[in-house]
């Protein structure tokens, strides 16, 4: 398959998957089932792009492996975190705001939008898997793999540290300020962004600089839309201790904590 066919097939697959998820959400009255599918959806796109494409064997194998590890870990993490907690408060608020129209509104603003973002963000993976040139891995591929590894460390370890912290009843109401969380308030979001800059390097290695729209969009979402901005919207007002944490800890890019009063 050529690249145009790969991109078209992935778009159709994402559309079908999101439509099926939407129908299931109507039956369950739980739109948050879309969240655990986020990572798995990228794995689906990567494997569909892999089958039948004629990309460089080494690069397509590398891209497939990195996306599969990232996507499955994220989906399993989100599924385990959300299981048994009902619909996410974000979607409950949307459901209350739209009332009887939410069933239709959710098709576009939740499932349709996430499907579109998935297709756009997965562009460097699709290109890396489908492009036959250049042959063999180069320095950009190596840089991409290294960036991905750093990002995976921050995301996976950050999630593990937070899960362990929350599991201890003695930490109820407290703020996690140790481990990676000492250097950034969102090591998991930072790691997610860095992984996609690494995958963007694989697209760049094929000469497709336009695929860097992927990490740009992902970083913007994590900083301004669904990540840092959303999580910290009112948390400092509800938790004074978190306000002090904000004053001394970097929001995104890891850095040494600031001293009090500076």
Secondary structure, DSSP 8 states (H G I E B T S, - for coil): --HHHHHHHHHHHHHHHHHHHHHHHHHHT-TTHHHHHHHHHHHHHHHHHHTT----HHHHHHHHHHHHHHHHHHHHHHHHHHTTS-S-HHHHHHHHHHGGGHHHHHIIIIIIHHHHHHHHHTHHHHHHHH---S-S--HHHHHHHHHHHHHHHHHHHHHHHHHHHHHSGGGTT----SGGGGT-TTHHHHHHHHHHHHHHHHHHHTT-GGGGHHHHHHHHIIIIISSHHHHTSSHHHH-HHHHHHHHHS-SSS------TT-
